[in-house]
Amino acid sequence: MPTSALTITDQRNNKTYEAPIEHGTIRAMDLRRIKTDPEDFGLMTYDPAFMNTAACKSSITFIDGDKGILRYRGYDIETLAEHCTYLQVAYLLLTGELPTPEQNKAWTHDITYHTMLHENIKHFVDGFRYDAHPMGILVSTLAALSTMYPEARNVHDPEVRHRQIVRLIAKMATLAAYSYRHRQGHPYVYPDNDLSYTENFMNMLWKMTEPKYVASPVLARALDVLFILHADHEQNCSSTTMRSVGSAHADPYLSMAAATALSGPLHGGANEEVLRMLDEIGSVDNIPNYIKRVKEGELKLMGFGHRVYKNYDPRARIIKAVANQVFEVTGRNPRLDIALDLERIALQDDYFISRKLYPNVDFYSGIIYQAMGFQPDMFTVLFAIPRAAGWLAQWNEMIQDPEQKISRPRQVYTGVMQRKLESVEKEGVSRESGPKP
């Protein structure tokens, strides 16, 4: 008997089984040994939405939701947001270590000189309607890149994987900027290799006729911090999708296109819902009545609570501080006053405290993005740019994990077990129905 094991007694036949415990888990396949007879399939776990199932081992991101802790490769998110750039954090997620000055220089150079897109992509984007959603354009162009780099299918070659990782992190900002400019009806702007990652993104978004775009250092740094906060978040819906599609050994372009499940309102689109809520509240005076309606079950308090965090989301604290810096440049957004007062009132109310409903990362991020000039339909695109680093780190880790196979969850079948077809007419289907040839 293992020194750390779970003893299971099957009351159907009084047999006992031992399941070794490792890292606070037992192997689901150990349950398959629990049978009533040799023909029995064995027990499975039933876990809708993976509420309590670990599908992988990972050394990338650690979250303690009860304590409000988020760490990348062991570093607290607060430390990284204060002292690092997004590209340094991307390097950390992908390699496990922060870059040395020499590594950082080479890494930044490689990313900078891969931001250019093949000219065919411009024509591809031009094919979308003038009002096409930017996320739809991003997803489609990501998948299209798969056709331009066919060697990416060789996912077991470390050098090939690294080359695609560099390309994807570099080109995500350019694809996002093209989707934005297409929606605005403006000509596309080529990358400027003299600028930092976020400055270059701002250049491709907002440059008009000036010879050289000069980004606000405050806004560029704010965007850098937002990118760091959004770079990875463990096994969320989109990262799980990236791993699942990648487990079939699809190339990273197609896998990442699938990972834009991020666009759903329950995932990356939550900050847009926060803006709608703040607009509905309208003014600070209306907050008490709105909270009353929330308690009565009539409304939801958007931007509060999280699937993982049962404490204050550490990213929300950082974004709150960034918001004040951004508004010094852009002017104060009246929504911020509503948000601050809403947070203050909610955090003093036992209703929300007892339910562990604290502000999450989405509560302030939408306000900042809108202050910078982005429309809500760009929010998920802005989320996807930095999350590329996390997705690729998760994908790269999964590819190298010898325990991983193609993802194939089980199901609990609840349909009719077997039927016999006596006659088509008897089953209510007429051979004579349907259009005549």
C-alpha positions as a Python dict, from the first residue, in 0.01 Angstrom:
ca = {
    (1, 'M'): (0, 0, 0),
    (2, 'P'): (142, 345, -94),
    (3, 'T'): (241, 573, 195),
    (4, 'S'): (2, 838, 61),
    (5, 'A'): (-310, 686, -86),
    (6, 'L'): (-687, 702, -89),
    (7, 'T'): (-869, 388, 24),
    (8, 'I'): (-1196, 338, -162),
    (9, 'T'): (-1464, 90, -58),
    (10, 'D'): (-1713, -9, -326),
    (11, 'Q'): (-2035, -70, -134),
    (12, 'R'): (-2179, -264, -428),
    (13, 'N'): (-1951, -558, -353),
    (14, 'N'): (-1751, -446, -45),
    (15, 'K'): (-1421, -454, -236),
    (16, 'T'): (-1155, -200, -144),
    (17, 'Y'): (-907, -25, -372),
    (18, 'E'): (-601, 192, -315),
    (19, 'A'): (-543, 503, -530),
    (20, 'P'): (-203, 672, -482),
    (21, 'I'): (-217, 1044, -403),
    (22, 'E'): (31, 1270, -582),
    (23, 'H'): (25, 1651, -576),
    (24, 'G'): (-315, 1637, -408),
    (25, 'T'): (-464, 1430, -691),
    (26, 'I'): (-548, 1072, -775),
    (27, 'R'): (-527, 932, -1125),
    (28, 'A'): (-868, 911, -1285),
    (29, 'M'): (-759, 589, -1457),
    (30, 'D'): (-714, 430, -1113),
    (31, 'L'): (-1092, 445, -1080),
    (32, 'R'): (-1130, 225, -1387),
    (33, 'R'): (-1017, -69, -1171),
    (34, 'I'): (-1337, -35, -967),
    (35, 'K'): (-1576, -279, -1134),
    (36, 'T'): (-1865, -505, -1039),
    (37, 'D'): (-1761, -772, -1289),
    (38, 'P'): (-1493, -822, -1560),
    (39, 'E'): (-1725, -686, -1832),
    (40, 'D'): (-1785, -363, -1641),
    (41, 'F'): (-1615, -57, -1797),
    (42, 'G'): (-1513, 73, -1455),
    (43, 'L'): (-1582, 401, -1277),
    (44, 'M'): (-1533, 744, -1431),
    (45, 'T'): (-1547, 1090, -1276),
    (46, 'Y'): (-1825, 1323, -1387),
    (47, 'D'): (-1707, 1683, -1379),
    (48, 'P'): (-1898, 1931, -1600),
    (49, 'A'): (-1683, 2234, -1690),
    (50, 'F'): (-1379, 2073, -1525),
    (51, 'M'): (-1459, 2227, -1187),
    (52, 'N'): (-1228, 1986, -1004),
    (53, 'T'): (-1023, 1807, -1268),
    (54, 'A'): (-652, 1855, -1339),
    (55, 'A'): (-581, 1765, -1701),
    (56, 'C'): (-211, 1843, -1699),
    (57, 'K'): (95, 1922, -1492),
    (58, 'S'): (234, 2268, -1552),
    (59, 'S'): (519, 2483, -1420),
    (60, 'I'): (408, 2806, -1587),
    (61, 'T'): (147, 2985, -1374),
    (62, 'F'): (46, 2943, -1011),
    (63, 'I'): (-281, 3075, -870),
    (64, 'D'): (-407, 3060, -513),
    (65, 'G'): (-758, 3198, -549),
    (66, 'D'): (-833, 3196, -177),
    (67, 'K'): (-531, 3414, -100),
    (68, 'G'): (-543, 3627, -415),
    (69, 'I'): (-202, 3513, -544),
    (70, 'L'): (-94, 3504, -909),
    (71, 'R'): (263, 3409, -1005),
    (72, 'Y'): (439, 3349, -1336),
    (73, 'R'): (718, 3092, -1298),
    (74, 'G'): (734, 3175, -926),
    (75, 'Y'): (742, 3555, -958),
    (76, 'D'): (455, 3754, -803),
    (77, 'I'): (254, 3938, -1067),
    (78, 'E'): (297, 4263, -872),
    (79, 'T'): (676, 4241, -902),
    (80, 'L'): (669, 4165, -1273),
    (81, 'A'): (422, 4446, -1347),
    (82, 'E'): (641, 4695, -1163),
    (83, 'H'): (983, 4600, -1296),
    (84, 'C'): (946, 4419, -1630),
    (85, 'T'): (830, 4475, -1986),
    (86, 'Y'): (578, 4252, -2159),
    (87, 'L'): (844, 4097, -2382),
    (88, 'Q'): (1057, 4009, -2078),
    (89, 'V'): (753, 3842, -1918),
    (90, 'A'): (676, 3659, -2243),
    (91, 'Y'): (1033, 3525, -2243),
    (92, 'L'): (989, 3418, -1880),
    (93, 'L'): (665, 3231, -1954),
    (94, 'L'): (819, 3053, -2250),
    (95, 'T'): (1163, 2964, -2112),
    (96, 'G'): (1115, 2958, -1736),
    (97, 'E'): (1365, 3238, -1665),
    (98, 'L'): (1378, 3613, -1709),
    (99, 'P'): (1620, 3710, -1986),
    (100, 'T'): (1968, 3837, -1918),
    (101, 'P'): (2048, 4176, -2079),
    (102, 'E'): (2205, 3996, -2376),
    (103, 'Q'): (1913, 3753, -2410),
    (104, 'N'): (1665, 4038, -2379),
    (105, 'K'): (1838, 4230, -2657),
    (106, 'A'): (1834, 3930, -2890),
    (107, 'W'): (1476, 3837, -2800),
    (108, 'T'): (1349, 4192, -2852),
    (109, 'H'): (1535, 4212, -3184),
    (110, 'D'): (1382, 3885, -3306),
    (111, 'I'): (1030, 3992, -3212),
    (112, 'T'): (1075, 4339, -3362),
    (113, 'Y'): (1198, 4209, -3696),
    (114, 'H'): (916, 3956, -3731),
    (115, 'T'): (630, 4205, -3692),
    (116, 'M'): (596, 4254, -4068),
    (117, 'L'): (317, 4059, -4240),
    (118, 'H'): (312, 3903, -4584),
    (119, 'E'): (141, 4143, -4824),
    (120, 'N'): (-123, 3881, -4902),
    (121, 'I'): (-260, 3929, -4551),
    (122, 'K'): (-354, 4287, -4637),
    (123, 'H'): (-564, 4163, -4928),
    (124, 'F'): (-717, 3900, -4704),
    (125, 'V'): (-822, 4163, -4449),
    (126, 'D'): (-957, 4382, -4728),
    (127, 'G'): (-1203, 4105, -4811),
    (128, 'F'): (-1394, 4158, -4486),
    (129, 'R'): (-1694, 4389, -4465),
    (130, 'Y'): (-1624, 4741, -4346),
    (131, 'D'): (-1801, 4665, -4016),
    (132, 'A'): (-1652, 4318, -3956),
    (133, 'H'): (-1580, 4248, -3590),
    (134, 'P'): (-1205, 4286, -3521),
    (135, 'M'): (-1194, 3953, -3338),
    (136, 'G'): (-1336, 3774, -3641),
    (137, 'I'): (-1065, 3929, -3856),
    (138, 'L'): (-795, 3832, -3605),
    (139, 'V'): (-911, 3471, -3584),
    (140, 'S'): (-928, 3434, -3962),
    (141, 'T'): (-590, 3592, -4031),
    (142, 'L'): (-427, 3379, -3761),
    (143, 'A'): (-556, 3067, -3933),
    (144, 'A'): (-445, 3206, -4271),
    (145, 'L'): (-86, 3237, -4145),
    (146, 'S'): (-83, 2858, -4117),
    (147, 'T'): (-80, 2839, -4498),
    (148, 'M'): (219, 3072, -4519),
    (149, 'Y'): (441, 2875, -4283),
    (150, 'P'): (378, 2507, -4372),
    (151, 'E'): (687, 2396, -4178),
    (152, 'A'): (493, 2485, -3861),
    (153, 'R'): (328, 2144, -3885),
    (154, 'N'): (655, 1990, -3769),
    (155, 'V'): (564, 2052, -3406),
    (156, 'H'): (823, 1809, -3268),
    (157, 'D'): (1121, 2012, -3394),
    (158, 'P'): (1228, 2256, -3116),
    (159, 'E'): (1381, 2502, -3363),
    (160, 'V'): (1065, 2507, -3575),
    (161, 'R'): (850, 2559, -3265),
    (162, 'H'): (1068, 2849, -3149),
    (163, 'R'): (1050, 3014, -3490),
    (164, 'Q'): (669, 3001, -3491),
    (165, 'I'): (654, 3130, -3132),
    (166, 'V'): (861, 3436, -3228),
    (167, 'R'): (649, 3495, -3537),
    (168, 'L'): (320, 3468, -3351),
    (169, 'I'): (411, 3699, -3063),
    (170, 'A'): (550, 3950, -3314),
    (171, 'K'): (265, 3936, -3562),
    (172, 'M'): (-26, 3935, -3316),
    (173, 'A'): (9, 4310, -3260),
    (174, 'T'): (26, 4375, -3635),
    (175, 'L'): (-280, 4158, -3708),
    (176, 'A'): (-471, 4334, -3430),
    (177, 'A'): (-375, 4677, -3564),
    (178, 'Y'): (-482, 4579, -3916),
    (179, 'S'): (-821, 4464, -3787),
    (180, 'Y'): (-861, 4799, -3610),
    (181, 'R'): (-757, 5008, -3913),
    (182, 'H'): (-987, 4811, -4142),
    (183, 'R'): (-1281, 4887, -3914),
    (184, 'Q'): (-1186, 5255, -3917),
    (185, 'G'): (-1144, 5264, -4295),
    (186, 'H'): (-784, 5383, -4259),
    (187, 'P'): (-481, 5260, -4455),
    (188, 'Y'): (-263, 5002, -4282),
    (189, 'V'): (52, 5122, -4109),
    (190, 'Y'): (372, 4920, -4133),
    (191, 'P'): (568, 4837, -3816),
    (192, 'D'): (839, 5076, -3704),
    (193, 'N'): (1147, 4887, -3585),
    (194, 'D'): (1271, 5185, -3381),
    (195, 'L'): (983, 5153, -3135),
    (196, 'S'): (917, 4924, -2839),
    (197, 'Y'): (654, 4651, -2864),
    (198, 'T'): (367, 4858, -2723),
    (199, 'E'): (484, 5183, -2887),
    (200, 'N'): (493, 5006, -3221),
    (201, 'F'): (143, 4870, -3164),
    (202, 'M'): (20, 5222, -3091),
    (203, 'N'): (199, 5343, -3403),
    (204, 'M'): (20, 5086, -3620),
    (205, 'L'): (-311, 5179, -3459),
    (206, 'W'): (-302, 5556, -3456),
    (207, 'K'): (-40, 5696, -3692),
    (208, 'M'): (-198, 5928, -3949),
    (209, 'T'): (5, 6162, -4171),
    (210, 'E'): (289, 6253, -3934),
    (211, 'P'): (638, 6140, -4048),
    (212, 'K'): (709, 5965, -3719),
    (213, 'Y'): (460, 5853, -3457),
    (214, 'V'): (548, 5955, -3102),
    (215, 'A'): (369, 5751, -2838),
    (216, 'S'): (280, 5881, -2495),
    (217, 'P'): (526, 5708, -2259),
    (218, 'V'): (255, 5690, -1992),
    (219, 'L'): (7, 5517, -2222),
    (220, 'A'): (275, 5289, -2368),
    (221, 'R'): (377, 5178, -2018),
    (222, 'A'): (13, 5135, -1914),
    (223, 'L'): (-45, 4912, -2214),
    (224, 'D'): (272, 4719, -2129),
    (225, 'V'): (143, 4657, -1774),
    (226, 'L'): (-198, 4549, -1903),
    (227, 'F'): (-24, 4307, -2141),
    (228, 'I'): (177, 4161, -1850),
    (229, 'L'): (-138, 4111, -1641),
    (230, 'H'): (-313, 3934, -1927),
    (231, 'A'): (-18, 3722, -2044),
    (232, 'D'): (-133, 3397, -1882),
    (233, 'H'): (-385, 3270, -1633),
    (234, 'E'): (-333, 2898, -1592),
    (235, 'Q'): (-585, 2648, -1740),
    (236, 'N'): (-865, 2884, -1839),
    (237, 'C'): (-1105, 2819, -2126),
    (238, 'S'): (-881, 2954, -2405),
    (239, 'S'): (-558, 2797, -2276),
    (240, 'T'): (-735, 2464, -2236),
    (241, 'T'): (-858, 2498, -2594),
    (242, 'M'): (-505, 2574, -2713),
    (243, 'R'): (-380, 2259, -2540),
    (244, 'S'): (-670, 2049, -2662),
    (245, 'V'): (-637, 2148, -3029),
    (246, 'G'): (-259, 2132, -3004),
    (247, 'S'): (-281, 1779, -2866),
    (248, 'A'): (-390, 1670, -3214),
    (249, 'H'): (-55, 1814, -3331),
    (250, 'A'): (-224, 2094, -3522),
    (251, 'D'): (20, 2375, -3594),
    (252, 'P'): (30, 2670, -3349),
    (253, 'Y'): (-145, 2910, -3587),
    (254, 'L'): (-454, 2692, -3608),
    (255, 'S'): (-435, 2608, -3238),
    (256, 'M'): (-420, 2976, -3148),
    (257, 'A'): (-708, 3060, -3380),
    (258, 'A'): (-913, 2811, -3179),
    (259, 'A'): (-790, 2963, -2851),
    (260, 'T'): (-974, 3282, -2934),
    (261, 'A'): (-1262, 3124, -2747),
    (262, 'L'): (-1137, 3413, -2536),
    (263, 'S'): (-1381, 3633, -2729),
    (264, 'G'): (-1686, 3501, -2541),
    (265, 'P'): (-1855, 3732, -2288),
    (266, 'L'): (-1790, 3479, -2009),
    (267, 'H'): (-1416, 3495, -2077),
    (268, 'G'): (-1236, 3790, -2237),
    (269, 'G'): (-1549, 3991, -2310),
    (270, 'A'): (-1643, 4056, -1948),
    (271, 'N'): (-1492, 4407, -1939),
    (272, 'E'): (-1739, 4519, -2205),
    (273, 'E'): (-2019, 4401, -1977),
    (274, 'V'): (-1872, 4617, -1699),
    (275, 'L'): (-1896, 4927, -1920),
    (276, 'R'): (-2257, 4849, -2001),
    (277, 'M'): (-2330, 4815, -1629),
    (278, 'L'): (-2162, 5148, -1547),
    (279, 'D'): (-2359, 5317, -1824),
    (280, 'E'): (-2679, 5168, -1688),
    (281, 'I'): (-2600, 5298, -1339),
    (282, 'G'): (-2535, 5640, -1490),
    (283, 'S'): (-2424, 5827, -1178),
    (284, 'V'): (-2294, 5772, -827),
    (285, 'D'): (-2637, 5859, -686),
    (286, 'N'): (-2790, 5553, -853),
    (287, 'I'): (-2548, 5299, -703),
    (288, 'P'): (-2749, 5212, -386),
    (289, 'N'): (-3058, 5131, -591),
    (290, 'Y'): (-2853, 4924, -837),
    (291, 'I'): (-2696, 4722, -553),
    (292, 'K'): (-3044, 4669, -407),
    (293, 'R'): (-3157, 4521, -738),
    (294, 'V'): (-2848, 4298, -746),
    (295, 'K'): (-2930, 4160, -401),
    (296, 'E'): (-3287, 4092, -512),
    (297, 'G'): (-3154, 3879, -798),
    (298, 'E'): (-3277, 4116, -1065),
    (299, 'L'): (-2929, 4212, -1191),
    (300, 'K'): (-2569, 4092, -1179),
    (301, 'L'): (-2276, 4293, -1051),
    (302, 'M'): (-2039, 4269, -1347),
    (303, 'G'): (-1664, 4269, -1283),
    (304, 'F'): (-1707, 4118, -936),
    (305, 'G'): (-1628, 3759, -851),
    (306, 'H'): (-1415, 3508, -1040),
    (307, 'R'): (-1416, 3135, -1111),
    (308, 'V'): (-1077, 3104, -938),
    (309, 'Y'): (-1033, 3403, -707),
    (310, 'K'): (-1224, 3403, -380),
    (311, 'N'): (-1030, 3709, -272),
    (312, 'Y'): (-934, 4038, -436),
    (313, 'D'): (-795, 3966, -783),
    (314, 'P'): (-431, 4084, -759),
    (315, 'R'): (-447, 4211, -1117),
    (316, 'A'): (-739, 4440, -1028),
    (317, 'R'): (-528, 4623, -769),
    (318, 'I'): (-255, 4692, -1026),
    (319, 'I'): (-500, 4804, -1294),
    (320, 'K'): (-670, 5038, -1051),
    (321, 'A'): (-339, 5219, -1001),
    (322, 'V'): (-270, 5223, -1375),
    (323, 'A'): (-611, 5381, -1437),
    (324, 'N'): (-515, 5691, -1242),
    (325, 'Q'): (-196, 5732, -1448),
    (326, 'V'): (-385, 5692, -1776),
    (327, 'F'): (-650, 5948, -1682),
    (328, 'E'): (-381, 6206, -1608),
    (329, 'V'): (-305, 6190, -1982),
    (330, 'T'): (-648, 6127, -2135),
    (331, 'G'): (-865, 6316, -1889),
    (332, 'R'): (-1084, 6155, -1626),
    (333, 'N'): (-1354, 5918, -1744),
    (334, 'P'): (-1672, 5975, -1539),
    (335, 'R'): (-1720, 5599, -1533),
    (336, 'L'): (-1419, 5575, -1303),
    (337, 'D'): (-1597, 5769, -1028),
    (338, 'I'): (-1894, 5533, -1054),
    (339, 'A'): (-1663, 5230, -1048),
    (340, 'L'): (-1466, 5350, -747),
    (341, 'D'): (-1778, 5426, -546),
    (342, 'L'): (-1941, 5100, -651),
    (343, 'E'): (-1634, 4909, -535),
    (344, 'R'): (-1622, 5100, -205),
    (345, 'I'): (-1988, 5030, -126),
    (346, 'A'): (-1976, 4665, -232),
    (347, 'L'): (-1664, 4588, -29),
    (348, 'Q'): (-1837, 4718, 284),
    (349, 'D'): (-2149, 4511, 230),
    (350, 'D'): (-2180, 4173, 402),
    (351, 'Y'): (-2384, 4044, 105),
    (352, 'F'): (-2081, 4063, -125),
    (353, 'I'): (-1818, 3988, 139),
    (354, 'S'): (-1992, 3667, 249),
    (355, 'R'): (-2012, 3555, -115),
    (356, 'K'): (-1646, 3647, -172),
    (357, 'L'): (-1737, 3880, -457),
    (358, 'Y'): (-1437, 4106, -507),
    (359, 'P'): (-1337, 4314, -813),
    (360, 'N'): (-1161, 4116, -1086),
    (361, 'V'): (-931, 4220, -1369),
    (362, 'D'): (-1221, 4316, -1594),
    (363, 'F'): (-1362, 4575, -1355),
    (364, 'Y'): (-1115, 4849, -1450),
    (365, 'S'): (-952, 4730, -1775),
    (366, 'G'): (-1244, 4829, -1999),
    (367, 'I'): (-1247, 5180, -1855),
    (368, 'I'): (-877, 5220, -1933),
    (369, 'Y'): (-909, 5083, -2286),
    (370, 'Q'): (-1198, 5315, -2360),
    (371, 'A'): (-1005, 5612, -2222),
    (372, 'M'): (-725, 5528, -2466),
    (373, 'G'): (-971, 5547, -2753),
    (374, 'F'): (-1065, 5182, -2812),
    (375, 'Q'): (-1422, 5080, -2883),
    (376, 'P'): (-1553, 4780, -2685),
    (377, 'D'): (-1534, 4546, -2984),
    (378, 'M'): (-1153, 4578, -2969),
    (379, 'F'): (-1130, 4472, -2603),
    (380, 'T'): (-1099, 4098, -2664),
    (381, 'V'): (-843, 4162, -2937),
    (382, 'L'): (-636, 4362, -2687),
    (383, 'F'): (-667, 4067, -2450),
    (384, 'A'): (-557, 3817, -2716),
    (385, 'I'): (-234, 4001, -2807),
    (386, 'P'): (-56, 3940, -2474),
    (387, 'R'): (-230, 3608, -2405),
    (388, 'A'): (-43, 3475, -2709),
    (389, 'A'): (262, 3435, -2484),
    (390, 'G'): (68, 3226, -2234),
    (391, 'W'): (-105, 3020, -2501),
    (392, 'L'): (226, 2941, -2669),
    (393, 'A'): (392, 2857, -2337),
    (394, 'Q'): (107, 2618, -2256),
    (395, 'W'): (120, 2467, -2606),
    (396, 'N'): (497, 2426, -2598),
    (397, 'E'): (481, 2260, -2256),
    (398, 'M'): (204, 2026, -2369),
    (399, 'I'): (394, 1918, -2682),
    (400, 'Q'): (694, 1817, -2470),
    (401, 'D'): (493, 1638, -2200),
    (402, 'P'): (530, 1259, -2251),
    (403, 'E'): (209, 1194, -2055),
    (404, 'Q'): (-8, 1395, -2292),
    (405, 'K'): (-210, 1230, -2567),
    (406, 'I'): (-477, 1367, -2797),
    (407, 'S'): (-751, 1518, -2580),
    (408, 'R'): (-1057, 1297, -2568),
    (409, 'P'): (-1284, 1341, -2263),
    (410, 'R'): (-1537, 1072, -2180),
    (411, 'Q'): (-1909, 1124, -2166),
    (412, 'V'): (-2202, 987, -1969),
    (413, 'Y'): (-2440, 856, -2233),
    (414, 'T'): (-2803, 931, -2143),
    (415, 'G'): (-2976, 846, -2469),
    (416, 'V'): (-3171, 538, -2580),
    (417, 'M'): (-2942, 236, -2557),
    (418, 'Q'): (-3063, 44, -2865),
    (419, 'R'): (-3348, 55, -3112),
    (420, 'K'): (-3467, -173, -3391),
    (421, 'L'): (-3601, -29, -3712),
    (422, 'E'): (-3905, -234, -3811),
    (423, 'S'): (-4012, -20, -4107),
    (424, 'V'): (-3949, 332, -4222),
    (425, 'E'): (-4321, 410, -4242),
    (426, 'K'): (-4385, 278, -3893),
    (427, 'E'): (-4120, 508, -3751),
    (428, 'G'): (-4310, 808, -3891),
    (429, 'V'): (-4079, 875, -4186),
    (430, 'S'): (-4229, 865, -4533),
    (431, 'R'): (-4015, 762, -4829),
    (432, 'E'): (-4243, 975, -5041),
    (433, 'S'): (-4173, 1296, -4852),
    (434, 'G'): (-3945, 1568, -4984),
    (435, 'P'): (-3909, 1740, -5318),
    (436, 'K'): (-3925, 1534, -5635),
    (437, 'P'): (-3616, 1519, -5857),
}
